[in-house]
Amino acid sequence: MSAERLLHGGAGFALAAVCGLLLSGCGSSDESEIRAWMKSVKDSTHVTAQPVQAAKEFTPFVYDSGGAVEPFDPQKILMAVARQQQARASASAVKPDLERRREVLEGFPLDQIRMVGMMHQAGVNVALVETNGSTHMVKVGNYVGQNFGLVTRISETEMQLKEIVQDAAGEWVERPAKLELQESAAAPQQGSKR
């Protein structure tokens, strides 16, 4: 039993010594050295600040409407709106006839239609066009292509169209197009057999 007492007594002594050392660090210390160092650093530091310029004097703008155009005049706004509506009305006068019966050649884009010839029939020029292996006769006034292309003129070398398409703003506009006479490629010649 005496050995246990010694062990417990020694551990208690060590614990008391450690606590004493820790508490001795919390006591008042000599801060005068730190305060002296802080004072010397503060005294040796030179603050350099640029002087602030004086504020400019603000003079408010006085609007004098005498003789000037009033930007928000109701009459002026009404005139601008009327001009816009008139421009829209004239632009919307161009539009395709969606109620008419579509013609056969309106089912093909223009790049798939070839003009292969022209002939006179009862004093009227008639274009011969080919698409998808079929040849069709086209007169002035017929429609060709997928963009409501109205045939306006047929000559020996070309057929002129007036297409109606939508622009970026969604308005219908007319666009000229043409199909030129395509020379048929000659049949390939066979070489001699040896």
Secondary structure, DSSP 8 states (H G I E B T S, - for coil): -HHHHHHHHHHHHHHHHHHHHHHHHTS----HHHHHHHHHHHHH---------------------TTS--TT-HHHHHHHHHHHHHHHHHHTT----SSS---GGGGS-GGG-EEEEEEEETTEEEEEEEETTEEEEE-TT-EETTTTEEEEEE-SSEEEEEEEEE-TTS-EEEEEEEEEB-------------
